[in-house]
């Protein structure tokens, strides 16, 4: 399985918002990869993160726990996570666990950017 990579970029014209692209498998072996994202989340005082899951091929309970935890941290700061390009398998997992309602979900990154 392809290891996880996470790239973060500031959204043009929205310096408080970031596009976070996930590629590969998000599981327990990816703690070091998520360090820069966790740092950003801890430092945020306002804004939005758009999680682009278009290249995410797998996630497990470890990943889901992190995503929900990040949501909770950001919600306390009046920030949010928007999810874009959620594939059917991941969407099914989010629905079964009842966490889909925590996020605004868009079909693609462009739609999510327009919602900012």
Secondary structure, DSSP 8 states (H G I E B T S, - for coil): --B-EEEEEEETTEEEEEEEEEEEEESGGGTTTTHHHHHHHHH-SS-EEEEEEEEEEEE-HHHHHHHHHHHHHHHHTT-EEEEES--HHHHHHHHHHT-GGGSEEESSHHHHHHT-
